[in-house]
Amino acid sequence: MPNSNMDAYLFCIHCDKETNHKIHYKNNQINQIKCTNCGVEVKIDQDYVQKHFKEEFIHRVFTKPVRMTKEMEKDLTGFLRSLPYRVVSKPFRVYKEFKD
């Protein structure tokens, strides 16, 4: 699979607010995320990630943007209604899953 890019509106810890970001995919995996406002970029070392985290968990994290987009396209109203609860509960659910 060739390299590709995607725009996303994400929270930037350097800007301390939500800003536009460029997400660069390499071989169908997130390789780099860069804030277009301040230029801070995060590079993802896929070898390190694969060695230190559960494979299926990592797959779900990296495919989340695509799955959320499909969910929004299917039912925008339902997606928007569930979003506040999901944003609040997700860190706990991830922690609980990772701990188990």
Beta strands, then each sheet from edge to edge (+ up, - down):
strand 1: 4-12
strand 2: 17-26
strand 3: 29-35
strand 4: 41-43
sheet 1: 1+ 2- 3+ 4-
end
